[in-house]
Amino acid sequence: MGFSRTRSDHASNTYPPELTMPSTPTHRVFNFSAGPAVLPEAVLEEAQRDLLALPGVGMSIMEVSHRSAAFDDVLERAESDLRALTGLGDDHHVLFLQGGASQQFAMVPMNLLPADGVADYVVTGSWAKKASVEAAKFGRVNVCATTEPEAFSRVPSADELHPTRGAAYVHVTSNNTIVGTQWPTWPEVGDSPLVVDASSDLLCRPVDANRCGVIYAGAQKNLGPAGLTLVVIRKDLAERGPESIPTTLRYSVAAKHGSRYNTPPVFAIYLFGLVMHWLRQSGGLVEMEARNRRKAGLLYDAIDRTGFYRGTAHPGSRSLMNVTFRLPTEELERQFVVEANAAGLSGLKGHRSVGGQRASIYNAFPEAGVAALVDFMDHFERTHG
């Protein structure tokens, strides 16, 4: 799905006008932002059509009661489509929460880490490290593997994991948005429950969700808009949380009340449901993986073609969702961002902690946008190389 592109008569660029696209209210740029990120155009168009009044309801989704029959239907269809996409069985709850993935850094240990237990954390990036630091406020944490000495440029191999026997859980971050690394497959961790922060790559490919104790994800990267946090948790684990922790931070309470102990993010859940439907209509996760591999392959090939661009992640750990690379100098990197923005290629500046460039190409990002970036990269190299 591509965006309309129009040439600007007022662009002051050093590259051909066919690479020029103004950012105006009537044009959509190619949005490479890491999050909040691109949403499917079909989803935005459907939400736009129904924003004033949902069909058969007579009011906006932002006005309906979270305890109404209309919202019951929204919630049920969203969960049903998610389960169909992932093959998730009945032994897991699907919870729609708030607070972002960062709140899960605390909720997971608060609910799952007993006073006499230990939790294992695999530290593969800044967010994984933050999760481990937060967990240490509630109990013992063992960093059972880390690639921090290598600037998180790869994920650990299987023989580098040293899990604790009888750990309360093992926590991994499936995709590292800042450094552009991703687990090729989720690791095997023995008998301890696997807890996965899958915020930036959930549903980009088929996964065996049933073997996980907990999967959580902030929606604003690959699932929907900001404001919603998805938690998939095994039913027995949801009951572990002690009654001493705050009510709204207990998984069992959220499950018992169908994610409606308090008012949930109604509009974000509605959009999440539209994204789930779009994924199913688009061919499901097998098709998504094929598309994502094509997109990432095209971009990595452009990076590897000459020495002008340099990928920052080890080839075996490269992310399908967040492609990170550097240019020969920081000055060229700044110029790259300026000219890319003028060409309608937005959000390519790397994270402030690492610099460089980052192209986030989530499920909804169109293949045409990757082709446009590759064309721009080729021209930029010929002009500045």
C-alpha positions in Angstrom: 0.0 0.0 0.0 1.7 3.2 -1.1 1.1 6.8 -0.4 0.3 9.4 -3.0 3.4 11.4 -3.9 3.4 14.9 -5.4 6.3 17.0 -6.7 6.9 20.4 -5.0 7.4 23.5 -7.1 9.1 25.2 -4.1 11.6 22.5 -3.0 15.2 23.7 -2.6 16.9 20.3 -2.9 20.1 19.0 -4.5 18.5 15.8 -5.8 16.0 15.2 -8.6 12.5 16.4 -8.2 11.1 12.9 -8.5 12.5 12.3 -5.0 10.8 15.4 -3.7 7.6 15.2 -1.6 6.3 18.0 0.5 4.7 17.4 3.9 1.3 19.1 3.7 -2.1 18.3 5.1 -3.0 16.6 1.7 0.1 14.4 1.5 1.4 11.5 3.6 5.1 11.1 3.9 6.8 7.7 4.4 6.9 7.4 8.1 10.0 5.5 9.3 9.4 6.5 13.0 10.2 3.8 15.6 7.0 4.7 17.5 4.3 5.9 17.6 4.6 4.4 14.1 2.9 4.0 10.8 -0.6 2.5 10.8 -2.3 0.7 7.8 -4.0 3.3 5.6 -7.0 1.0 5.3 -7.3 1.1 9.1 -7.0 4.9 9.3 -9.6 5.3 6.5 -12.1 3.0 8.3 -11.6 4.8 11.6 -12.1 8.1 9.8 -15.4 6.9 8.2 -16.7 5.7 11.6 -15.3 8.4 13.8 -18.5 10.4 14.0 -20.8 7.5 14.5 -20.2 3.7 14.6 -22.5 1.9 12.2 -25.7 0.9 14.1 -24.6 2.7 17.3 -25.2 6.4 16.5 -22.2 7.7 18.4 -18.4 7.8 18.1 -16.3 5.0 19.5 -14.8 7.7 21.7 -18.2 8.3 23.2 -19.4 4.8 23.9 -19.4 3.3 27.4 -16.7 0.8 28.0 -19.4 -1.4 29.5 -21.8 -1.1 26.6 -22.8 -3.9 24.2 -21.1 -1.9 21.4 -17.8 -2.0 23.2 -18.3 -5.7 24.2 -18.4 -6.4 20.5 -15.2 -4.4 19.8 -13.3 -6.1 22.6 -14.5 -9.6 21.7 -13.6 -9.2 18.0 -10.2 -7.8 18.8 -9.3 -10.7 21.1 -10.8 -13.3 18.7 -8.7 -12.0 15.8 -5.6 -11.9 17.9 -6.1 -15.5 19.0 -6.8 -16.6 15.4 -3.6 -14.9 14.2 -1.4 -16.4 16.8 -3.1 -19.8 17.4 -3.4 -18.8 21.1 -5.2 -21.4 23.2 -7.6 -21.1 26.1 -5.0 -21.4 28.8 -3.9 -17.7 28.3 -5.7 -14.5 29.2 -5.6 -11.6 26.7 -5.5 -8.3 28.6 -5.8 -4.8 27.3 -4.0 -2.5 29.8 -2.5 1.0 30.1 0.9 2.3 31.2 3.0 1.1 28.2 5.6 -1.6 28.2 7.6 0.3 30.7 4.9 -0.3 33.3 5.2 -4.0 32.6 8.8 -3.7 33.7 7.4 -3.4 37.2 4.1 -5.4 36.9 5.9 -8.6 35.8 8.1 -8.9 38.9 5.4 -7.5 41.2 3.2 -10.3 40.1 5.6 -13.2 39.3 8.7 -12.8 41.5 8.3 -14.2 45.0 10.3 -12.9 47.9 12.5 -15.9 48.0 12.8 -16.3 44.2 15.1 -15.1 41.4 14.3 -13.8 38.0 16.6 -14.2 35.0 17.0 -11.4 32.5 18.7 -11.5 29.1 20.0 -8.0 28.5 20.3 -7.2 24.8 19.6 -3.5 24.7 18.6 -0.4 26.6 15.0 -1.4 27.2 16.0 -4.9 28.3 18.4 -3.3 30.7 15.8 -0.9 32.1 13.5 -3.9 32.6 16.1 -5.7 34.7 16.9 -2.6 36.8 13.2 -2.1 37.5 12.7 -5.8 38.5 15.6 -5.5 40.9 13.5 -3.2 43.0 11.2 -6.1 43.8 13.5 -9.1 44.2 16.6 -10.9 43.1 17.6 -10.5 39.5 20.2 -12.6 37.6 21.5 -11.3 34.3 21.9 -14.7 32.6 23.3 -13.2 29.4 24.2 -9.8 28.0 25.8 -8.4 24.9 26.4 -4.9 26.4 30.2 -5.2 26.1 29.6 -5.3 22.3 27.3 -2.3 22.3 24.3 -4.6 22.0 25.2 -5.3 18.4 23.9 -8.8 18.5 21.7 -11.2 20.6 23.3 -14.0 22.5 23.7 -17.5 21.1 22.0 -20.4 22.9 25.2 -21.5 24.6 25.7 -18.0 26.1 22.5 -18.3 28.2 23.1 -19.4 31.8 19.6 -19.5 33.3 19.1 -20.1 37.0 17.6 -23.5 37.9 14.1 -22.9 39.2 14.0 -19.2 38.2 10.6 -17.6 38.6 10.8 -16.6 35.0 13.2 -15.7 32.2 12.7 -12.3 30.6 13.8 -11.5 27.0 13.3 -8.5 24.7 12.5 -10.0 21.3 13.4 -7.0 19.2 15.7 -4.1 20.2 14.5 -0.9 18.5 17.4 1.3 19.3 20.3 -0.9 18.1 18.3 -2.8 15.4 18.7 -6.4 16.6 16.2 -9.2 16.9 16.1 -12.8 18.1 15.8 -15.0 15.0 13.6 -17.2 17.2 12.7 -16.9 20.8 15.2 -18.8 23.0 14.5 -22.0 24.8 14.8 -21.4 28.6 13.9 -24.8 30.1 11.1 -25.2 32.6 11.0 -21.6 33.8 8.2 -19.4 32.2 9.4 -17.3 29.3 8.4 -13.7 29.6 8.8 -11.7 26.3 8.7 -8.0 25.8 7.6 -8.1 22.1 6.7 -4.4 21.8 8.3 -3.8 18.5 8.0 -7.0 16.6 4.9 -8.9 17.8 2.9 -10.2 14.8 5.7 -9.5 12.3 6.0 -13.3 11.8 4.4 -16.4 13.2 5.3 -17.2 16.8 4.4 -19.9 19.2 2.6 -17.8 21.8 1.4 -20.8 23.7 4.8 -21.7 25.0 5.3 -18.3 26.7 4.3 -17.5 30.2 3.8 -13.8 29.4 4.0 -11.7 26.2 3.6 -8.0 26.5 3.8 -5.2 24.0 3.2 -1.5 23.8 0.8 -1.2 20.9 2.3 1.9 19.3 4.9 0.2 17.1 3.2 -2.8 15.4 -0.2 -3.3 16.8 -2.0 0.1 17.0 -1.8 3.5 18.5 -0.1 4.7 21.7 -2.1 4.3 24.9 -2.7 0.6 24.8 -0.6 -2.2 26.2 -1.3 -5.8 25.3 -0.5 -8.6 27.8 -0.9 -12.2 27.0 -0.5 -14.2 30.2 -0.9 -17.9 31.2 -3.8 -18.2 33.5 -2.0 -19.9 36.3 0.7 -17.1 36.3 -2.0 -14.4 36.4 -3.0 -15.7 39.8 0.4 -15.4 41.4 0.2 -11.7 42.2 -0.1 -11.2 46.0 -3.1 -9.1 47.2 -0.6 -6.7 48.8 0.2 -5.0 45.5 -2.0 -2.2 44.2 -5.3 -3.5 42.7 -4.8 -2.0 39.2 -1.3 -3.6 39.0 -2.6 -7.2 39.5 -3.0 -9.4 36.4 -5.7 -11.4 38.2 -7.9 -8.3 38.7 -7.6 -7.3 35.1 -8.4 -10.8 34.0 -11.4 -11.1 36.3 -12.9 -7.9 35.1 -12.2 -8.5 31.4 -9.7 -5.6 31.2 -12.4 -3.3 32.6 -11.7 -2.9 36.3 -11.3 0.8 35.4 -11.9 2.5 32.1 -9.6 1.0 29.4 -8.3 3.0 26.4 -11.4 2.4 24.4 -10.3 4.1 21.1 -6.9 2.5 21.2 -8.5 -1.0 21.6 -10.9 -0.2 18.7 -8.0 0.7 16.5 -6.1 -2.4 17.7 -9.1 -4.5 16.6 -9.0 -2.9 13.1 -5.3 -3.7 12.8 -6.0 -7.3 13.8 -8.7 -7.5 11.1 -6.4 -5.9 8.6 -3.7 -8.5 9.3 -6.1 -11.4 8.8 -7.5 -9.9 5.6 -3.9 -9.4 4.4 -3.0 -13.0 4.7 -2.0 -13.5 8.3 1.4 -13.7 9.8 2.9 -16.0 7.2 2.2 -13.3 4.6 3.4 -10.6 7.0 6.7 -12.3 7.4 7.2 -12.7 3.7 6.5 -9.0 3.2 8.8 -8.0 6.1 11.7 -10.1 4.8 11.3 -8.6 1.4 11.4 -5.1 2.8 14.3 -5.7 5.1 16.2 -7.6 2.5 16.0 -4.8 0.0 17.2 -2.2 2.6 20.0 -4.4 4.0 21.2 -5.1 0.4 21.4 -1.3 -0.2 23.4 -0.9 3.0 25.8 -3.7 2.2 26.3 -2.8 -1.5 29.3 -0.4 -0.9 31.2 0.8 2.1 29.4 4.2 2.2 26.7 2.8 4.5 27.5 0.5 7.4 25.0 -1.6 9.2 25.4 -1.6 13.0 23.9 -5.0 13.9 25.6 -8.3 13.3 24.1 -10.0 10.2 22.8 -12.9 12.2 20.9 -10.6 14.6 19.6 -8.1 12.2 16.0 -6.9 12.9 13.2 -7.1 10.4 11.6 -4.1 12.0 14.3 -1.6 12.8 17.2 -1.2 10.4 20.1 0.7 11.8 23.1 2.1 9.9 25.8 4.7 9.9 27.4 7.0 7.3 31.0 7.9 7.0 30.7 11.1 9.1 28.3 12.6 11.6 28.0 15.6 9.3 26.8 13.4 6.5 24.4 11.8 8.8 22.8 15.1 9.7 22.7 16.1 6.0 21.1 12.7 5.2 18.2 13.4 7.6 17.7 16.9 6.3 17.5 15.8 2.7 15.5 12.7 3.5 12.9 14.8 5.3 12.6 17.1 2.3 12.0 14.1 0.1 9.1 12.9 2.3 11.2 10.2 4.1 10.5 11.0 7.8 11.8 9.6 11.0 15.2 8.3 9.9 17.3 9.9 12.6 18.7 7.2 14.9 18.0 7.1 18.6 19.7 9.9 20.5 21.7 7.4 22.6 23.5 5.8 19.6 23.2 8.3 16.7 23.3 7.2 13.1 20.2 6.3 11.1 17.2 4.1 11.8 14.5 3.0 9.4 11.6 1.4 11.2 9.6 -0.7 8.7 6.8 -2.3 10.7 4.0 -4.4 9.3 2.0 -1.4 8.0 5.0 0.2 6.4 4.6 -0.1 2.6 7.1 -1.8 0.3 7.0 1.3 -1.9 8.5 3.3 1.0 11.5 1.0 1.3 12.0 1.3 -2.5 11.9 5.1 -2.2 14.4 5.1 0.6 16.8 2.8 -1.4 16.5 5.1 -4.4 17.3 8.1 -2.1 20.2 6.3 -0.5 21.7 5.6 -3.9 21.3 9.2 -5.0 22.7 10.5 -1.7 25.8 8.3 -2.0 26.4 9.4 -5.6 26.1 13.0 -4.6 28.0 13.0 -1.4 30.2 9.9 -1.5 
